[in-house]
């Protein structure tokens, strides 16, 4: 189960910045202003992990012709060709 976000006031972070940057290396730290969490401080490693997980969803109709041509003309690796039989419509009993 995920731990709840630990929060602290912006004033507290300003007065103990080094301490809270060290804390952020261990777990995200929510920074509040006027009682509302406005930003989260986290380690570079965690930030980079989140960036790697970021995905952009596109519909085929949104792709330009160059991208569509690149997809159509892409070489299929031999490992993938070995799976072609899984796309057969015929049923075997």
N, CA, C and O atoms as a CHARMM CRD file, in Angstrom:
* protein
*
  372
    1    1 UNK  N      0.83400  -1.17700   0.00000 PROA 1      0.00000
    2    1 UNK  CA     0.00000   0.00000   0.00000 PROA 1      0.00000
    3    1 UNK  C      0.88400   1.24700   0.00000 PROA 1      0.00000
    4    1 UNK  O      1.92800   1.27000   0.65200 PROA 1      0.00000
    5    2 UNK  N      0.48000   2.25100  -0.70700 PROA 2      0.00000
    6    2 UNK  CA     1.23700   3.49300  -0.80700 PROA 2      0.00000
    7    2 UNK  C      1.06500   4.33000   0.45100 PROA 2      0.00000
    8    2 UNK  O     -0.03700   4.47000   0.98200 PROA 2      0.00000
    9    3 UNK  N      2.17700   4.87900   0.91100 PROA 3      0.00000
   10    3 UNK  CA     2.11900   5.74800   2.09000 PROA 3      0.00000
   11    3 UNK  C      1.48200   7.07800   1.71300 PROA 3      0.00000
   12    3 UNK  O      1.63900   7.54200   0.58400 PROA 3      0.00000
   13    4 UNK  N      0.76000   7.70000   2.65200 PROA 4      0.00000
   14    4 UNK  CA     0.20800   9.02900   2.35800 PROA 4      0.00000
   15    4 UNK  C      1.34700  10.03800   2.18600 PROA 4      0.00000
   16    4 UNK  O      2.42100   9.89000   2.76900 PROA 4      0.00000
   17    5 UNK  N      1.09200  11.04800   1.38600 PROA 5      0.00000
   18    5 UNK  CA     2.09000  12.08500   1.13600 PROA 5      0.00000
   19    5 UNK  C      2.36700  12.85600   2.41800 PROA 5      0.00000
   20    5 UNK  O      1.44800  13.35600   3.06700 PROA 5      0.00000
   21    6 UNK  N      3.62700  12.94400   2.77000 PROA 6      0.00000
   22    6 UNK  CA     4.02000  13.74300   3.93600 PROA 6      0.00000
   23    6 UNK  C      4.07700  15.19800   3.49500 PROA 6      0.00000
   24    6 UNK  O      4.73200  15.53000   2.50700 PROA 6      0.00000
   25    7 UNK  N      3.39300  16.05900   4.22800 PROA 7      0.00000
   26    7 UNK  CA     3.32800  17.46600   3.82900 PROA 7      0.00000
   27    7 UNK  C      3.95800  18.36800   4.88200 PROA 7      0.00000
   28    7 UNK  O      4.03300  18.03300   6.06400 PROA 7      0.00000
   29    8 UNK  N      4.40700  19.52500   4.40600 PROA 8      0.00000
   30    8 UNK  CA     5.04000  20.51200   5.27200 PROA 8      0.00000
   31    8 UNK  C      4.76800  21.89000   4.66600 PROA 8      0.00000
   32    8 UNK  O      4.56100  22.01800   3.45900 PROA 8      0.00000
   33    9 UNK  N      4.77100  22.90200   5.50500 PROA 9      0.00000
   34    9 UNK  CA     4.50300  24.25900   5.00600 PROA 9      0.00000
   35    9 UNK  C      5.70600  24.78800   4.22200 PROA 9      0.00000
   36    9 UNK  O      6.84700  24.39200   4.45900 PROA 9      0.00000
   37   10 UNK  N      5.42400  25.67800   3.29800 PROA 10     0.00000
   38   10 UNK  CA     6.48800  26.30700   2.51200 PROA 10     0.00000
   39   10 UNK  C      7.44600  27.06500   3.42900 PROA 10     0.00000
   40   10 UNK  O      8.65300  27.09200   3.18700 PROA 10     0.00000
   41   11 UNK  N      6.91500  27.67100   4.46800 PROA 11     0.00000
   42   11 UNK  CA     7.74300  28.41200   5.42700 PROA 11     0.00000
   43   11 UNK  C      8.73800  27.47200   6.10600 PROA 11     0.00000
   44   11 UNK  O      9.90700  27.81700   6.28400 PROA 11     0.00000
   45   12 UNK  N      8.26500  26.28200   6.48300 PROA 12     0.00000
   46   12 UNK  CA     9.13000  25.28500   7.12000 PROA 12     0.00000
   47   12 UNK  C     10.22100  24.82700   6.15200 PROA 12     0.00000
   48   12 UNK  O     11.38100  24.69500   6.54100 PROA 12     0.00000
   49   13 UNK  N      9.85200  24.58700   4.90200 PROA 13     0.00000
   50   13 UNK  CA    10.83600  24.16500   3.89700 PROA 13     0.00000
   51   13 UNK  C     11.88200  25.25700   3.69900 PROA 13     0.00000
   52   13 UNK  O     13.07300  24.96400   3.59500 PROA 13     0.00000
   53   14 UNK  N     11.44600  26.50600   3.64700 PROA 14     0.00000
   54   14 UNK  CA    12.38100  27.61700   3.45400 PROA 14     0.00000
   55   14 UNK  C     13.38400  27.70100   4.59700 PROA 14     0.00000
   56   14 UNK  O     14.55000  28.03100   4.38200 PROA 14     0.00000
   57   15 UNK  N     12.93200  27.40300   5.80800 PROA 15     0.00000
   58   15 UNK  CA    13.83400  27.52400   6.95900 PROA 15     0.00000
   59   15 UNK  C     14.74700  26.31100   7.12700 PROA 15     0.00000
   60   15 UNK  O     15.78600  26.40400   7.78000 PROA 15     0.00000
   61   16 UNK  N     14.36500  25.17000   6.54100 PROA 16     0.00000
   62   16 UNK  CA    15.16800  23.94500   6.67000 PROA 16     0.00000
   63   16 UNK  C     15.30700  23.26300   5.30900 PROA 16     0.00000
   64   16 UNK  O     15.05500  22.06600   5.17200 PROA 16     0.00000
   65   17 UNK  N     15.71200  24.04500   4.30600 PROA 17     0.00000
   66   17 UNK  CA    15.73600  23.54500   2.93300 PROA 17     0.00000
   67   17 UNK  C     16.60500  22.29900   2.78000 PROA 17     0.00000
   68   17 UNK  O     16.18400  21.32700   2.15300 PROA 17     0.00000
   69   18 UNK  N     17.79400  22.31600   3.33800 PROA 18     0.00000
   70   18 UNK  CA    18.69800  21.16800   3.23800 PROA 18     0.00000
   71   18 UNK  C     18.08500  19.90000   3.80800 PROA 18     0.00000
   72   18 UNK  O     18.19600  18.82500   3.21900 PROA 18     0.00000
   73   19 UNK  N     17.44400  20.03400   4.94800 PROA 19     0.00000
   74   19 UNK  CA    16.79700  18.88400   5.58600 PROA 19     0.00000
   75   19 UNK  C     15.72600  18.29200   4.67200 PROA 19     0.00000
   76   19 UNK  O     15.66400  17.07700   4.49000 PROA 19     0.00000
   77   20 UNK  N     14.88000  19.15700   4.09600 PROA 20     0.00000
   78   20 UNK  CA    13.77800  18.65000   3.28000 PROA 20     0.00000
   79   20 UNK  C     14.24000  18.13000   1.92300 PROA 20     0.00000
   80   20 UNK  O     13.59000  17.25200   1.35500 PROA 20     0.00000
   81   21 UNK  N     15.34000  18.64700   1.39100 PROA 21     0.00000
   82   21 UNK  CA    15.86400  18.03900   0.16300 PROA 21     0.00000
   83   21 UNK  C     16.39100  16.64100   0.46200 PROA 21     0.00000
   84   21 UNK  O     16.24500  15.73600  -0.36000 PROA 21     0.00000
   85   22 UNK  N     16.99900  16.45600   1.62700 PROA 22     0.00000
   86   22 UNK  CA    17.42500  15.11000   2.03200 PROA 22     0.00000
   87   22 UNK  C     16.21900  14.19400   2.22400 PROA 22     0.00000
   88   22 UNK  O     16.25300  13.03000   1.82500 PROA 22     0.00000
   89   23 UNK  N     15.16200  14.71100   2.82900 PROA 23     0.00000
   90   23 UNK  CA    13.93200  13.92600   3.00900 PROA 23     0.00000
   91   23 UNK  C     13.34800  13.51700   1.65600 PROA 23     0.00000
   92   23 UNK  O     12.87500  12.39400   1.48800 PROA 23     0.00000
   93   24 UNK  N     13.38800  14.43900   0.69700 PROA 24     0.00000
   94   24 UNK  CA    12.83300  14.15800  -0.63000 PROA 24     0.00000
   95   24 UNK  C     13.61800  13.07300  -1.35900 PROA 24     0.00000
   96   24 UNK  O     13.09500  12.44500  -2.27900 PROA 24     0.00000
   97   25 UNK  N     14.84800  12.85000  -0.96300 PROA 25     0.00000
   98   25 UNK  CA    15.62000  11.74700  -1.54000 PROA 25     0.00000
   99   25 UNK  C     15.05900  10.40500  -1.08800 PROA 25     0.00000
  100   25 UNK  O     15.24100   9.39600  -1.76900 PROA 25     0.00000
  101   26 UNK  N     14.38500  10.38600   0.04700 PROA 26     0.00000
  102   26 UNK  CA    13.83200   9.15000   0.60800 PROA 26     0.00000
  103   26 UNK  C     12.37500   8.93800   0.23900 PROA 26     0.00000
  104   26 UNK  O     11.93600   7.80400   0.04200 PROA 26     0.00000
  105   27 UNK  N     11.62300  10.03300   0.14600 PROA 27     0.00000
  106   27 UNK  CA    10.19000   9.95900  -0.16800 PROA 27     0.00000
  107   27 UNK  C      9.71900  11.33900  -0.61200 PROA 27     0.00000
  108   27 UNK  O     10.29800  12.34700  -0.20600 PROA 27     0.00000
  109   28 UNK  N      8.67900  11.40100  -1.43900 PROA 28     0.00000
  110   28 UNK  CA     8.16800  12.70600  -1.86400 PROA 28     0.00000
  111   28 UNK  C      7.69900  13.54300  -0.66900 PROA 28     0.00000
  112   28 UNK  O      7.18100  13.01000   0.31200 PROA 28     0.00000
  113   29 UNK  N      7.88700  14.84200  -0.77000 PROA 29     0.00000
  114   29 UNK  CA     7.47300  15.77500   0.27500 PROA 29     0.00000
  115   29 UNK  C      6.50600  16.78500  -0.34800 PROA 29     0.00000
  116   29 UNK  O      6.87200  17.51000  -1.27400 PROA 29     0.00000
  117   30 UNK  N      5.28300  16.83000   0.15600 PROA 30     0.00000
  118   30 UNK  CA     4.30900  17.81100  -0.31100 PROA 30     0.00000
  119   30 UNK  C      4.55600  19.14100   0.37400 PROA 30     0.00000
  120   30 UNK  O      4.74600  19.19800   1.58900 PROA 30     0.00000
  121   31 UNK  N      4.55200  20.20000  -0.40200 PROA 31     0.00000
  122   31 UNK  CA     4.79900  21.53100   0.15200 PROA 31     0.00000
  123   31 UNK  C      3.50000  22.32400   0.07800 PROA 31     0.00000
  124   31 UNK  O      2.91700  22.51600  -0.98900 PROA 31     0.00000
  125   32 UNK  N      3.07000  22.77900   1.26000 PROA 32     0.00000
  126   32 UNK  CA     1.79000  23.47100   1.35900 PROA 32     0.00000
  127   32 UNK  C      1.97300  24.98000   1.45900 PROA 32     0.00000
  128   32 UNK  O      2.94600  25.48700   2.01600 PROA 32     0.00000
  129   33 UNK  N      0.99700  25.66600   0.89600 PROA 33     0.00000
  130   33 UNK  CA     0.90900  27.11900   1.04300 PROA 33     0.00000
  131   33 UNK  C     -0.53100  27.42100   1.42100 PROA 33     0.00000
  132   33 UNK  O     -1.45900  27.03800   0.70900 PROA 33     0.00000
  133   34 UNK  N     -0.71300  28.09500   2.51900 PROA 34     0.00000
  134   34 UNK  CA    -2.04900  28.40100   3.04300 PROA 34     0.00000
  135   34 UNK  C     -2.87700  27.12500   3.22000 PROA 34     0.00000
  136   34 UNK  O     -4.07700  27.10000   2.94700 PROA 34     0.00000
  137   35 UNK  N     -2.20100  26.06000   3.68700 PROA 35     0.00000
  138   35 UNK  CA    -2.90400  24.81700   3.99600 PROA 35     0.00000
  139   35 UNK  C     -3.23400  23.92900   2.81200 PROA 35     0.00000
  140   35 UNK  O     -3.85200  22.87900   2.98400 PROA 35     0.00000
  141   36 UNK  N     -2.83200  24.33300   1.60700 PROA 36     0.00000
  142   36 UNK  CA    -3.10500  23.53600   0.41300 PROA 36     0.00000
  143   36 UNK  C     -1.79200  23.05700  -0.18400 PROA 36     0.00000
  144   36 UNK  O     -0.88000  23.85400  -0.40000 PROA 36     0.00000
  145   37 UNK  N     -1.69000  21.75800  -0.45300 PROA 37     0.00000
  146   37 UNK  CA    -0.48000  21.23000  -1.07800 PROA 37     0.00000
  147   37 UNK  C     -0.41000  21.74800  -2.50800 PROA 37     0.00000
  148   37 UNK  O     -1.30500  21.49800  -3.31600 PROA 37     0.00000
  149   38 UNK  N      0.65800  22.46800  -2.80700 PROA 38     0.00000
  150   38 UNK  CA     0.79600  23.11200  -4.12000 PROA 38     0.00000
  151   38 UNK  C      1.80900  22.41100  -5.00900 PROA 38     0.00000
  152   38 UNK  O      1.62200  22.33500  -6.22300 PROA 38     0.00000
  153   39 UNK  N      2.88400  21.89500  -4.41300 PROA 39     0.00000
  154   39 UNK  CA     3.93100  21.21900  -5.18600 PROA 39     0.00000
  155   39 UNK  C      4.44100  20.02900  -4.38700 PROA 39     0.00000
  156   39 UNK  O      4.20300  19.91300  -3.18400 PROA 39     0.00000
  157   40 UNK  N      5.14600  19.15400  -5.08500 PROA 40     0.00000
  158   40 UNK  CA     5.75400  17.99500  -4.43500 PROA 40     0.00000
  159   40 UNK  C      7.23800  17.99000  -4.77900 PROA 40     0.00000
  160   40 UNK  O      7.61400  18.11500  -5.94400 PROA 40     0.00000
  161   41 UNK  N      8.07300  17.84600  -3.76500 PROA 41     0.00000
  162   41 UNK  CA     9.51400  17.74500  -3.94500 PROA 41     0.00000
  163   41 UNK  C      9.86100  16.25700  -3.94200 PROA 41     0.00000
  164   41 UNK  O      9.47000  15.52600  -3.03200 PROA 41     0.00000
  165   42 UNK  N     10.60400  15.80900  -4.97300 PROA 42     0.00000
  166   42 UNK  CA    10.98900  14.40700  -5.03000 PROA 42     0.00000
  167   42 UNK  C     12.38800  14.28100  -5.60500 PROA 42     0.00000
  168   42 UNK  O     12.92100  15.22800  -6.18200 PROA 42     0.00000
  169   43 UNK  N     12.97300  13.11300  -5.44500 PROA 43     0.00000
  170   43 UNK  CA    14.34500  12.89700  -5.89900 PROA 43     0.00000
  171   43 UNK  C     14.41600  12.91400  -7.42200 PROA 43     0.00000
  172   43 UNK  O     13.42400  12.65600  -8.10400 PROA 43     0.00000
  173   44 UNK  N     15.59200  13.21900  -7.94200 PROA 44     0.00000
  174   44 UNK  CA    15.80200  13.20200  -9.38300 PROA 44     0.00000
  175   44 UNK  C     15.53900  11.80500  -9.93300 PROA 44     0.00000
  176   44 UNK  O     14.95800  11.65700 -11.00800 PROA 44     0.00000
  177   45 UNK  N     15.96100  10.79100  -9.20400 PROA 45     0.00000
  178   45 UNK  CA    15.74900   9.40500  -9.64200 PROA 45     0.00000
  179   45 UNK  C     14.25600   9.11300  -9.81800 PROA 45     0.00000
  180   45 UNK  O     13.85900   8.50300 -10.81100 PROA 45     0.00000
  181   46 UNK  N     13.43900   9.53800  -8.87500 PROA 46     0.00000
  182   46 UNK  CA    11.99400   9.31600  -8.96000 PROA 46     0.00000
  183   46 UNK  C     11.39000  10.13700 -10.09900 PROA 46     0.00000
  184   46 UNK  O     10.51300   9.64800 -10.81100 PROA 46     0.00000
  185   47 UNK  N     11.83900  11.35900 -10.27500 PROA 47     0.00000
  186   47 UNK  CA    11.35900  12.21000 -11.36300 PROA 47     0.00000
  187   47 UNK  C     11.66200  11.56700 -12.71800 PROA 47     0.00000
  188   47 UNK  O     10.80000  11.52300 -13.59600 PROA 47     0.00000
  189   48 UNK  N     12.89100  11.07000 -12.88200 PROA 48     0.00000
  190   48 UNK  CA    13.27000  10.42600 -14.14000 PROA 48     0.00000
  191   48 UNK  C     12.46400   9.15000 -14.37000 PROA 48     0.00000
  192   48 UNK  O     12.10800   8.84100 -15.50700 PROA 48     0.00000
  193   49 UNK  N     12.17500   8.41000 -13.30200 PROA 49     0.00000
  194   49 UNK  CA    11.34200   7.21100 -13.42300 PROA 49     0.00000
  195   49 UNK  C      9.95000   7.59000 -13.92800 PROA 49     0.00000
  196   49 UNK  O      9.39900   6.92100 -14.80100 PROA 49     0.00000
  197   50 UNK  N      9.39700   8.64300 -13.38700 PROA 50     0.00000
  198   50 UNK  CA     8.07400   9.09700 -13.82200 PROA 50     0.00000
  199   50 UNK  C      8.09200   9.56400 -15.27700 PROA 50     0.00000
  200   50 UNK  O      7.14000   9.32100 -16.01900 PROA 50     0.00000
  201   51 UNK  N      9.16400  10.22800 -15.68300 PROA 51     0.00000
  202   51 UNK  CA     9.27100  10.66100 -17.08000 PROA 51     0.00000
  203   51 UNK  C      9.28100   9.46900 -18.02900 PROA 51     0.00000
  204   51 UNK  O      8.66700   9.51600 -19.09500 PROA 51     0.00000
  205   52 UNK  N      9.97600   8.40400 -17.64400 PROA 52     0.00000
  206   52 UNK  CA    10.02200   7.21200 -18.49300 PROA 52     0.00000
  207   52 UNK  C      8.64800   6.58400 -18.64500 PROA 52     0.00000
  208   52 UNK  O      8.35600   5.97500 -19.67400 PROA 52     0.00000
  209   53 UNK  N      7.81200   6.72300 -17.64600 PROA 53     0.00000
  210   53 UNK  CA     6.47000   6.14200 -17.68500 PROA 53     0.00000
  211   53 UNK  C      5.48000   7.01700 -18.44900 PROA 53     0.00000
  212   53 UNK  O      4.38200   6.57200 -18.78300 PROA 53     0.00000
  213   54 UNK  N      5.86300   8.23900 -18.71800 PROA 54     0.00000
  214   54 UNK  CA     4.96700   9.17500 -19.39500 PROA 54     0.00000
  215   54 UNK  C      4.73200   8.71200 -20.82400 PROA 54     0.00000
  216   54 UNK  O      5.67700   8.38300 -21.54100 PROA 54     0.00000
  217   55 UNK  N      3.49500   8.68700 -21.22600 PROA 55     0.00000
  218   55 UNK  CA     3.13300   8.26000 -22.57000 PROA 55     0.00000
  219   55 UNK  C      2.20300   9.28700 -23.19200 PROA 55     0.00000
  220   55 UNK  O      1.43800   9.96300 -22.50300 PROA 55     0.00000
  221   56 UNK  N      2.28700   9.38700 -24.50200 PROA 56     0.00000
  222   56 UNK  CA     1.38700  10.26600 -25.23000 PROA 56     0.00000
  223   56 UNK  C      0.49000   9.37700 -26.07800 PROA 56     0.00000
  224   56 UNK  O      0.97900   8.55700 -26.85500 PROA 56     0.00000
  225   57 UNK  N     -0.80300   9.53500 -25.93400 PROA 57     0.00000
  226   57 UNK  CA    -1.75800   8.73900 -26.68500 PROA 57     0.00000
  227   57 UNK  C     -2.13300   9.49800 -27.95200 PROA 57     0.00000
  228   57 UNK  O     -2.53000  10.66200 -27.90700 PROA 57     0.00000
  229   58 UNK  N     -1.99600   8.80900 -29.08400 PROA 58     0.00000
  230   58 UNK  CA    -2.35600   9.40000 -30.36600 PROA 58     0.00000
  231   58 UNK  C     -3.31900   8.47800 -31.09200 PROA 58     0.00000
  232   58 UNK  O     -3.22400   7.25700 -30.97300 PROA 58     0.00000
  233   59 UNK  N     -4.22500   9.04400 -31.82600 PROA 59     0.00000
  234   59 UNK  CA    -5.09200   8.27400 -32.70600 PROA 59     0.00000
  235   59 UNK  C     -4.42900   8.20600 -34.07400 PROA 59     0.00000
  236   59 UNK  O     -3.67900   9.10700 -34.44900 PROA 59     0.00000
  237   60 UNK  N     -4.70400   7.13700 -34.81900 PROA 60     0.00000
  238   60 UNK  CA    -4.11500   6.99500 -36.14400 PROA 60     0.00000
  239   60 UNK  C     -4.42300   8.22300 -36.99400 PROA 60     0.00000
  240   60 UNK  O     -3.56600   8.68500 -37.74700 PROA 60     0.00000
  241   61 UNK  N     -5.62600   8.74900 -36.88000 PROA 61     0.00000
  242   61 UNK  CA    -6.00800   9.91700 -37.68800 PROA 61     0.00000
  243   61 UNK  C     -5.16800  11.15400 -37.35900 PROA 61     0.00000
  244   61 UNK  O     -5.12300  12.10000 -38.14600 PROA 61     0.00000
  245   62 UNK  N     -4.50000  11.14900 -36.19700 PROA 62     0.00000
  246   62 UNK  CA    -3.67700  12.29000 -35.79400 PROA 62     0.00000
  247   62 UNK  C     -2.23000  12.19600 -36.28100 PROA 62     0.00000
  248   62 UNK  O     -1.46400  13.15000 -36.14200 PROA 62     0.00000
  249   63 UNK  N     -1.85300  11.04100 -36.85300 PROA 63     0.00000
  250   63 UNK  CA    -0.47600  10.85100 -37.31100 PROA 63     0.00000
  251   63 UNK  C     -0.27700  11.49400 -38.68000 PROA 63     0.00000
  252   63 UNK  O     -1.17000  11.46400 -39.52600 PROA 63     0.00000
  253   64 UNK  N      0.90300  12.07500 -38.88800 PROA 64     0.00000
  254   64 UNK  CA     1.19400  12.66500 -40.19700 PROA 64     0.00000
  255   64 UNK  C      1.58900  11.56200 -41.18100 PROA 64     0.00000
  256   64 UNK  O      1.86600  10.43200 -40.77700 PROA 64     0.00000
  257   65 UNK  N      1.61200  11.89300 -42.46600 PROA 65     0.00000
  258   65 UNK  CA     1.90000  10.90600 -43.51600 PROA 65     0.00000
  259   65 UNK  C      3.28000  10.28600 -43.36300 PROA 65     0.00000
  260   65 UNK  O      3.45200   9.09000 -43.60200 PROA 65     0.00000
  261   66 UNK  N      4.25500  11.07800 -42.97000 PROA 66     0.00000
  262   66 UNK  CA     5.62000  10.56500 -42.80400 PROA 66     0.00000
  263   66 UNK  C      5.66900   9.48000 -41.72900 PROA 66     0.00000
  264   66 UNK  O      6.31600   8.44900 -41.91200 PROA 66     0.00000
  265   67 UNK  N      4.99600   9.71000 -40.62400 PROA 67     0.00000
  266   67 UNK  CA     4.96400   8.72100 -39.54200 PROA 67     0.00000
  267   67 UNK  C      4.21700   7.47200 -39.97800 PROA 67     0.00000
  268   67 UNK  O      4.66500   6.35900 -39.70500 PROA 67     0.00000
  269   68 UNK  N      3.08800   7.63700 -40.65100 PROA 68     0.00000
  270   68 UNK  CA     2.32800   6.48200 -41.14100 PROA 68     0.00000
  271   68 UNK  C      3.15500   5.65600 -42.11600 PROA 68     0.00000
  272   68 UNK  O      3.14500   4.42800 -42.04500 PROA 68     0.00000
  273   69 UNK  N      3.87100   6.31000 -43.02400 PROA 69     0.00000
  274   69 UNK  CA     4.73300   5.59300 -43.96800 PROA 69     0.00000
  275   69 UNK  C      5.83800   4.84000 -43.23400 PROA 69     0.00000
  276   69 UNK  O      6.16200   3.70700 -43.59000 PROA 69     0.00000
  277   70 UNK  N      6.41100   5.46000 -42.22300 PROA 70     0.00000
  278   70 UNK  CA     7.46800   4.80100 -41.44800 PROA 70     0.00000
  279   70 UNK  C      6.93400   3.54400 -40.76900 PROA 70     0.00000
  280   70 UNK  O      7.63100   2.53200 -40.70900 PROA 70     0.00000
  281   71 UNK  N      5.72200   3.59700 -40.26400 PROA 71     0.00000
  282   71 UNK  CA     5.11500   2.42400 -39.62100 PROA 71     0.00000
  283   71 UNK  C      4.83900   1.34600 -40.66500 PROA 71     0.00000
  284   71 UNK  O      5.15700   0.17600 -40.45200 PROA 71     0.00000
  285   72 UNK  N      4.24500   1.73900 -41.79400 PROA 72     0.00000
  286   72 UNK  CA     3.91500   0.77300 -42.85500 PROA 72     0.00000
  287   72 UNK  C      5.15900   0.07600 -43.39500 PROA 72     0.00000
  288   72 UNK  O      5.10800  -1.10400 -43.74200 PROA 72     0.00000
  289   73 UNK  N      6.26600   0.79200 -43.46700 PROA 73     0.00000
  290   73 UNK  CA     7.48100   0.25800 -44.08100 PROA 73     0.00000
  291   73 UNK  C      8.49100  -0.28400 -43.06800 PROA 73     0.00000
  292   73 UNK  O      9.60800  -0.64700 -43.43800 PROA 73     0.00000
  293   74 UNK  N      8.11000  -0.33800 -41.81600 PROA 74     0.00000
  294   74 UNK  CA     9.03100  -0.83000 -40.78200 PROA 74     0.00000
  295   74 UNK  C      9.31100  -2.31600 -40.99300 PROA 74     0.00000
  296   74 UNK  O      8.41600  -3.08300 -41.34900 PROA 74     0.00000
  297   75 UNK  N     10.56100  -2.70900 -40.77000 PROA 75     0.00000
  298   75 UNK  CA    10.92200  -4.12200 -40.87700 PROA 75     0.00000
  299   75 UNK  C     10.41400  -4.86800 -39.66200 PROA 75     0.00000
  300   75 UNK  O     10.51400  -4.39800 -38.52800 PROA 75     0.00000
  301   76 UNK  N      9.86900  -6.03200 -39.92400 PROA 76     0.00000
  302   76 UNK  CA     9.36000  -6.85800 -38.83200 PROA 76     0.00000
  303   76 UNK  C     10.48000  -7.79700 -38.39400 PROA 76     0.00000
  304   76 UNK  O     11.00000  -8.55000 -39.21700 PROA 76     0.00000
  305   77 UNK  N     10.85900  -7.76900 -37.12700 PROA 77     0.00000
  306   77 UNK  CA    11.92200  -8.65500 -36.64600 PROA 77     0.00000
  307   77 UNK  C     11.49300 -10.12200 -36.74700 PROA 77     0.00000
  308   77 UNK  O     10.30900 -10.43800 -36.63400 PROA 77     0.00000
  309   78 UNK  N     12.47000 -11.01400 -36.96300 PROA 78     0.00000
  310   78 UNK  CA    12.17000 -12.44700 -37.06600 PROA 78     0.00000
  311   78 UNK  C     11.43600 -12.96200 -35.83400 PROA 78     0.00000
  312   78 UNK  O     10.55600 -13.81600 -35.94400 PROA 78     0.00000
  313   79 UNK  N     11.79500 -12.44500 -34.66100 PROA 79     0.00000
  314   79 UNK  CA    11.13600 -12.90500 -33.43000 PROA 79     0.00000
  315   79 UNK  C      9.63700 -12.62100 -33.48800 PROA 79     0.00000
  316   79 UNK  O      8.83300 -13.40600 -32.98500 PROA 79     0.00000
  317   80 UNK  N      9.26600 -11.50900 -34.09500 PROA 80     0.00000
  318   80 UNK  CA     7.85200 -11.14600 -34.19100 PROA 80     0.00000
  319   80 UNK  C      7.14600 -11.98400 -35.25100 PROA 80     0.00000
  320   80 UNK  O      5.97800 -12.33200 -35.07800 PROA 80     0.00000
  321   81 UNK  N      7.82700 -12.31000 -36.33600 PROA 81     0.00000
  322   81 UNK  CA     7.21900 -13.12900 -37.39400 PROA 81     0.00000
  323   81 UNK  C      6.81500 -14.50000 -36.86000 PROA 81     0.00000
  324   81 UNK  O      5.85400 -15.09500 -37.34600 PROA 81     0.00000
  325   82 UNK  N      7.52700 -14.99300 -35.88500 PROA 82     0.00000
  326   82 UNK  CA     7.21500 -16.30600 -35.31100 PROA 82     0.00000
  327   82 UNK  C      5.86100 -16.31000 -34.61300 PROA 82     0.00000
  328   82 UNK  O      5.33400 -17.37700 -34.29800 PROA 82     0.00000
  329   83 UNK  N      5.29700 -15.14800 -34.37000 PROA 83     0.00000
  330   83 UNK  CA     4.00600 -15.04700 -33.69500 PROA 83     0.00000
  331   83 UNK  C      2.84500 -14.85800 -34.67100 PROA 83     0.00000
  332   83 UNK  O      1.69300 -14.76700 -34.24600 PROA 83     0.00000
  333   84 UNK  N      3.13300 -14.79900 -35.97000 PROA 84     0.00000
  334   84 UNK  CA     2.08600 -14.56000 -36.96900 PROA 84     0.00000
  335   84 UNK  C      0.93800 -15.55800 -36.86000 PROA 84     0.00000
  336   84 UNK  O     -0.22100 -15.19400 -37.05900 PROA 84     0.00000
  337   85 UNK  N      1.25100 -16.81100 -36.54700 PROA 85     0.00000
  338   85 UNK  CA     0.20100 -17.84000 -36.48400 PROA 85     0.00000
  339   85 UNK  C     -0.85700 -17.51800 -35.42400 PROA 85     0.00000
  340   85 UNK  O     -1.97800 -18.02200 -35.50400 PROA 85     0.00000
  341   86 UNK  N     -0.52500 -16.70900 -34.45800 PROA 86     0.00000
  342   86 UNK  CA    -1.49700 -16.34400 -33.42400 PROA 86     0.00000
  343   86 UNK  C     -2.59000 -15.43200 -33.96800 PROA 86     0.00000
  344   86 UNK  O     -3.63100 -15.26400 -33.33400 PROA 86     0.00000
  345   87 UNK  N     -2.36200 -14.85300 -35.12100 PROA 87     0.00000
  346   87 UNK  CA    -3.34000 -13.95500 -35.73200 PROA 87     0.00000
  347   87 UNK  C     -4.28800 -14.67800 -36.68400 PROA 87     0.00000
  348   87 UNK  O     -5.19900 -14.05900 -37.23400 PROA 87     0.00000
  349   88 UNK  N     -4.08400 -15.99500 -36.88600 PROA 88     0.00000
  350   88 UNK  CA    -4.95500 -16.76200 -37.78000 PROA 88     0.00000
  351   88 UNK  C     -6.36500 -16.80300 -37.23600 PROA 88     0.00000
  352   88 UNK  O     -6.57700 -16.94800 -36.03200 PROA 88     0.00000
  353   89 UNK  N     -7.33800 -16.67400 -38.14200 PROA 89     0.00000
  354   89 UNK  CA    -8.74600 -16.74100 -37.75400 PROA 89     0.00000
  355   89 UNK  C     -9.23800 -18.16800 -37.60100 PROA 89     0.00000
  356   89 UNK  O    -10.25800 -18.40500 -36.95500 PROA 89     0.00000
  357   90 UNK  N     -8.53000 -19.12000 -38.18400 PROA 90     0.00000
  358   90 UNK  CA    -9.00800 -20.50600 -38.14500 PROA 90     0.00000
  359   90 UNK  C     -8.93400 -21.06100 -36.73200 PROA 90     0.00000
  360   90 UNK  O     -7.99600 -20.79600 -35.98000 PROA 90     0.00000
  361   91 UNK  N     -9.95600 -21.83900 -36.39800 PROA 91     0.00000
  362   91 UNK  CA    -9.99900 -22.46800 -35.07400 PROA 91     0.00000
  363   91 UNK  C     -9.50600 -23.89300 -35.19700 PROA 91     0.00000
  364   91 UNK  O     -9.80600 -24.57600 -36.17600 PROA 91     0.00000
  365   92 UNK  N     -8.76300 -24.33900 -34.22500 PROA 92     0.00000
  366   92 UNK  CA    -8.31300 -25.73000 -34.19500 PROA 92     0.00000
  367   92 UNK  C     -8.89400 -26.39300 -32.97300 PROA 92     0.00000
  368   92 UNK  O     -8.91700 -25.82000 -31.88300 PROA 92     0.00000
  369   93 UNK  N     -9.36200 -27.60300 -33.16600 PROA 93     0.00000
  370   93 UNK  CA    -9.94600 -28.35600 -32.03700 PROA 93     0.00000
  371   93 UNK  C     -8.99700 -29.39300 -31.53600 PROA 93     0.00000
  372   93 UNK  O     -9.31600 -30.11800 -30.59400 PROA 93     0.00000
